[in-house]
Amino acid sequence: MYFCIDRKLHGLPRSRRHTPTQRWRVSHKITMRLSLLLPLLQSTPLSCCRLSALLANGGAALSRRRLSTDSGSAPRPVIDQDCVEVSGRPYPRDDFTNVTPKILAKVGRDLHNQRHHPLWLIKERIKAFFYSSYMGRGGNPLFSVHDNLNPVVTTEQNFDSLLIPPDHPSRKQGDNYFLNRTTMLRAHTSAHQRELVKSGLDAFLLAGDVYRRDEIDSCHYPVFHQMEGVRLFTERQVFSNVPDSEELSLLEHSGRRTPHKQETHTLEAVKLVEFNLKQTLTRLITHLFGQDVEVRWVGCYFPFTHPSFEMEVRFQGDWLEVLGCGVMEQQLLNSAGAGDKLGWAFGLGLERLAMVLYQIPDIRLFWSQDERFLTQFILDDIHQPVCFQPLSKYPPLHNDISFWLPEAGPEAEPQSFTANDFYDLVRSIGGDLVEKVTLVDEFTHPQSRRRSQCYRIIYRHMERTLSQQEVRLVHKEIEDAAEAELGVQGRY
């Protein structure tokens, strides 16, 4: 290596040759850069994505790799024409690929694991409740915690393992972020339920980031964080406190499904498991909101639980839905090798709880790096109450965008444009400058029957005042991209 470097140096004119000391510095610098690259080459084969990124970025790519390695974060995602790379693994692109660079940049941020972040505080408070309330044999916590599972899952994990039907609306491409037809960013942490049950776990908590294409306002963001819990019971555990329970059983044959139970469950077992679920969650919410909180239960539907419920709490005069739960579908447990048990599961949004408990007005704030926001949650005790003090409220700017929707050709799908496509495009370009997008007008031409829509985009920076000039540049880029990518025709 040193010989090659010296030979190149000696090919220079004498006036440009380096001294021996300078040559050593050059060779040492190159050696250090190669030493950063060699572990990467040895650990995994270079994918097309990673190789192109290294060649395109040169030393800058190495510097980013070194920084991410030092900080313990995941490799930066890469998108090129042939594949998408996430957490160091390449995934081939196809006609279903719709994930964007801005979304992939959020992968690995793991706000729920950043100490003193408000989402971390909520997660830790929930953990503390289950750790202190439920002990296993030997005095160890009954519930295990899993908060660093890879958010890239298969569509089978995200849908089929949870018994979500093939025609269910939650499967739509317009509602999810797909790497390809068989791989996606998880839309809920429940995508890991079966694998954890299959591993032999009977009680666990699971937290992580989830990804959904959605509307844009102060309460919705394409990346948010969920936490859920699962507990399974044997027949002996369910009936342990029931006198003369020898003739009672968890399961029955030739039963029928009713609003109160599944066809394979006995009503007695379901009612006991349901009581345990509601008692556990009522105690959890009391732990978070205080002893005076008012709770009510509302029946609902989930494909993976039956019966299913939503819990609402009375907060500042209104009923607020805070979580969903239910008795797990026995078919799910059967597929995970736990068919001799009954179980319950619940799921809640960490942002929803944090916005309520800490009075945080805008979901974008959770991604802020502003010290004025972050330092408010540096607490000596995770149970210490916090009332968020708003940052300076910078004025909003709004611009409207109107366009004709694409016309359906003879072979085109009648609904080729969806609002979520437009929201995702706006997010990809405007990022967190966009506070809200609202459909303010729709119009159908009386003769041509062409449809037109008008959206109002509200821009507001969280840390400074925006000028109309810089907003107009972003808005113009959105207009151009809408025509090029969504096939609309502008009316501006």
N, C-alpha and C positions, 0 to 999 in steps of 0.2 A: 504493500500500500504506500509506504513512504517513498519507495523507489519511483513509483508512477507519478507521485506528486512532484518529486524533485525533477524528473525528466520534463514534465510540462513546464515547470518554472524555468529550467535552463533553456527552453526554446524561446524565451523572451529576449528582447534586446537587453544589453548589459545595463542600460540605464533603468530598466524596469524590473531587473532581477531582485529578489528579496535576499536579505541577509540570512544566515543560518537560523538566527533567533526568530525572524519573521516567518521562515519556512516551517519551523517547528510549530509556531502558533497556528498557521493555516492548516497543517496536517492534523494538529490536535483538535482544531475546530471541526474538521470533516470527520475525524474519528468519533468525536462525541455525537455528531448527528447520525452517523451510521449506527452507533450503539443504541440510539433511540429507536431506529428503524428495525434492527435485527430481531428484537423480541416480538415485534408485530409480525414479521415475516415467518418466524419460527412457530408462533402460537397457532395461527390460522392461515390457510391459503388466502391470497389476495383475490377478492372478488372483483368483478368488472367495475363495480361502483367504487370500491376503495382504491384500486389501482388508478383509475381515472382521476380521483380526487387528489391522490398523492402527486401524480404527474402534473396536474393543473396547478396545484397550489405550492409545490416545491417545499421550501423551508417553512413557509407559513403553516402548511399542513402538519409538519413535524412539530412545530411550536405548539399548535393546538393540541396535538396528541400528547405532548409532554405535560401541558397544563392539565388536561383532563385526567391523565394518569396520576399526576401528583394529588389532584383533588379527590380522586376516587370515583369520579363521575363516569357515565357510560360514554362510549365513542360517539362522535357527532353523526347523526343520521345523514345519509347521502341519497339523492335521487338522480338517476340519469335516464336515458331513453330505454334501457333494457331492464333495469331492476331498481328496487328500493332497498336500502340497507338500513337496518335499525339494530342498535346494540351490537354492532359488529357482524351481523348476519345478513346475507343478501336474500331478497325475495324477488322472483321474476315478476315483471309487470304484465298486465293483460288488460282487457277491456273493462274490468271492474276497478282498476286502480284509480282512486280518487283522493288519496291522502296528499296533503300539501306540505311544502317546506316549513311553513309557520306552525303547523300542527306537530310535525315531527320534531321541531325544535323544542317542544314542551316535554317530549319523552325523556325520562331520566331526571327531570327536575325534582320530582318526589317531594312536593311541598309538605306532605303529611309526615315526612321524616326529618324535616329541617327544624332543629331544636328552637323553641320559642316562637315558631310560626303559629298563628292562630289555629290552623288546621291540625298542627301537631299537638297543641294544647287540648283541643277537643278529643283527638284520638287517645291521648294519654289519660284524660279524665274517664273516658269509657273503659279503657284498660284497667284503670285503678278500681273502678266499680266492680268489674268481673273478678279481678284478682282478689279483692278483699271479701267478696260475697260468696264465692264458690271455690271451695278447696277440695282437692282430690285426696287420695290416700297418701299418707305421709306428710300432709300439710302443704303440698305443692299446689299451685293454681290449677284448677280444673281445665280452664280454657287456655289453649295455646294461641299465639298471635303470629300472623303471617302478613307482613306489610312491605315485602320487597319482591313479589312475584312479577315476572315479565309481563308487561301489558299487551304484548303481541300474542294472540291466540288464534286458533283455527275457528272457522265458522261452525264446525261441529261442536267445539267447546262452548262457543258463545250462544248457540241456538239449540242444536239437536240434543246436547247433553241435558238441557233444561226443558226438554219436551215442547219447545216452541214450534208450532206447526209450520210447514213450508210456505203457506200463504199468509202467515202472520205479518201485519204491517210493520212490526219492529225490524224485520229482516231487510227492508227496502234499502237499496243502494243510496238513495237520497238521505237516509237517516243515519248512516254509519260511515266510518272511515276504513276503506278496504285497501290492503296492500296488493291483493289479487283476489280471485274468486274464492279461494279456500283459506285465506289468511287476512286478519284484520286487527285493528286496535280494539281491545275489549270495550264493549258498550256497558258492561256492568261487572262488578267483581264476582258475581255469581258464576261467571264462566269457569271459575276454579273450584266450584263446590264439589263436583263429582270426583276430581282427582284427589282432593284432600280427604274426602270420605273413603275413597278407594285405598288410600294409604293407611287406613286404620284409625283415623281420628274420629272421636265421638263428640268433641266439644272444641270449637275454635272460633277465633275472631279473624277477620280478613279485611285489610284496608289497602286502598290503591287508587291510582288515577284511572279514570274512564273517559271515553271519547265518543261524542255524539254530535252530528250536524244538527243545528237547532237555530231558533230565532235569535235575534240580537237585542238584548236589553240589559238592564242592571242586574237581573237575576239569572241570566242564562249565559253560559260560556261553553265553547266546544270541548274544553277539558275541565273536568271537575273530579271530586274525590268522594268515594263511597266507603262505608264501613258496614260490615255485616257479621252476623253471628249464626252459628249452627250448633244444635245440640241433639244428640241421639239418645234414645232410652231403650233399655232392654225391658222385657216383660216384667221381670222382678223389680226394676227401678220404678216403672209406672205404677204398679200396684203395691208398692212397699208399705204404704200407710193406710191401705184399705183392709179392714177386718174381713176375715173369711173370703179371701180373694182367690182361693184355689181354683174355683170354677171360671174365673175371668181370664180373658186372653186378649192379646193385641190384635190378632188378625182373624178374619173369618172367610170362609169360602162361600161362593154363590151369594154374596151380599149385593146390595145395590147402592149406587151413588145418590146421595141426597144433598141438599144445601148445607147439611151439618157434618157430613163425613164422606170419605171415599168408599168405594165398593169393597175394598179388602180390609178395611178397618172396622173394629167394633166401636160402637158409639161410646161405651164406657171409657175405652182407652183414649179416644180422640178428645173427649171432654177433659180428661185429666191432663193430657199434653197441652191442650189449648189453655187451660187454667194456668199451668206452669209458665207458658209463654207470656201471657198477658200480665201475670204477677211479676215476672222478671223485667219486662219492659216498663211497666208502671214504676217499679223501683228505680230503674235506670233514669227515666225522665225526671223523677223526683230528685234524684241525685244531681242532675244537671240544672234543673229549673228551680228547685226549692220545694219545700214541703207543701206549700199552698197551691201548687199548680193543679189546674183542673184538666182532666183527661176524659176523652170519649173515644169509642171504637166504632168504626164504620166498615161494613162489609164491602169487599171489592173482589177483583179477579186478577190472578196471576197464573200463567201456564204451569208453574212449577210448585205451587202450593194449593191446598184445598182442605178445609176452608181457609180463606184469605181475609186479611183485615188491614185497614190503615188506622194509625193512631193520630188523633188530633189533640192539640193542647190549646187551651184558652190563653191567648197572649195579647196584651194591650187591647182587649175588647173583641178580638176576632179569633175564630177557630183556625188554627194553622196545622196543616198536615206535616208531620215530622218523620214518619217512617211507614214502611209496609212490612207485612209479616204473614206467617201462616204455617199450617201443618204441611210438611214436605210431601210431595207426591211419592207414593210408595214405588212407583215405577222407576223413579230416579234413584231411590235407595237400592232397589233390586239390581240396577245396572252397575252400581258401585260396590256390589258385594255385601251390602248391609240390609238384606231383605228381611231379616228377623228382628229389625228394630223399627221404632217410630221416631220421627224427628220434627223439630221446628226450625224455622229460619227467619231472620229479619234482615232488613237493609235500610240504611239511612244515608243521607247526603251530609258530608261534613261541612260543606259551605253553607248549606241551609241552617244548620245548627249554629255555626259561628256567626252568621249574619244576624241571627235573632239574639243570641246570648251576648254578643259583644257590640251589637248595633252598628254593624258595618254596612253602609248603604249601597255599595257597588261591588259586584263580584270580581271586577277587574282588579280591585285593590289587592286581592290575594297574590297576584303576580308582581306586585310593585316591589322595586328594590329601594324605594325611598325610606331612609332611616327614620323619618318622622312617623311612618306607619309601623315599621318593624319593631322599633324600640318600645312601642306601647305594650308589647306582649312579652317583654323580658320580665318574668315574674319569679319571685323566690318560691312560690307555691302554686302548682298548677290549678288549684281550686280557688285561687284568689280572684275575686270579681274584677272585671275589666269593662269599662265603658269607653269605646273608641272615641277619640277626639278628632273630628273631621279635619282634614287638611284644607288649606285654602281652596274654596270652590271657584275654579276658573270658569269663565263664561263659555257656554256652548256655541257652536256654529252649526247651522244646518243648511244642507243643499238638497234639492230634489232631483230625482232622475226618473224620466218617463221613457217608455219604449213600447213598441209593438211586439207582442209575443211571436215566436216563430210559427209560421204556418205549417200545418201537417201536410206533407207531400203524399203521393200515392202509396209509398212504402214506409212512410215515417210513422212513428208512434203518435197517437193523438195528443198525449200529454208529455211532450219532450222537454218542457220547461217546468221546473218546480221552484218554489220559493226558497227551499233550502240550498239549491244550487246557487242562487243569487246571494244568499246570506254568506255562504262559504267563500264565494268570490270576493265579496266585500271584506270579509275577515282576512283573506289571504293578502289583500293589497293594503287595506287600511289598518289592520292589526288592532292594537288596543287604543288607537286614536278614535275608533268608532265606539260610541256609547250606546247607540240604539238605531235600529232600522225598522221603519213602520210602513206598511202598505197604506197609503192615504187615499188612493183613488183607483177605480177600475172603470174601464169604458169599452163598450163593444160598438164598432161602427155599424150603423143601421143597414148599409148596403153591402159592404164587403164582409161583414161579420168578423172582421179582425178584432182581436182583443188587445187592449192597451192597459198597462199598469203604471202607477206612479208611486215610487218609494221615497220617503224622507229619511235621509241619513244625518244623524246628529253626531258631530265630532266634538270631543272634549279631551284634552290631555289631562292626566291626573296630577301633573307636577308643574305645569306652566301654561301660559296663555297662548293659544294658537292664533295665527294670523289667517285672514281669509285667503291670502295669496298662497300660503303653503297648503291649506285645505283644498283650494281649487286644483292644485297640481295632483293631489291624491284623487280627487273626485273625477278629474279628466281621465286618469289612468283606469278608474273603475268603469267609466263610460266606454272607453275603448275596449277593455277586456270583456265587458258584457256583450258587445257586438261580436267580437272575435271568437269567444269561447262558448257563449250561450245561444248564439244565433238570433238575438233580438235585433230590432231596428230602432235606433234612437229617435226620440222626438224632442231633441234639445238643440 
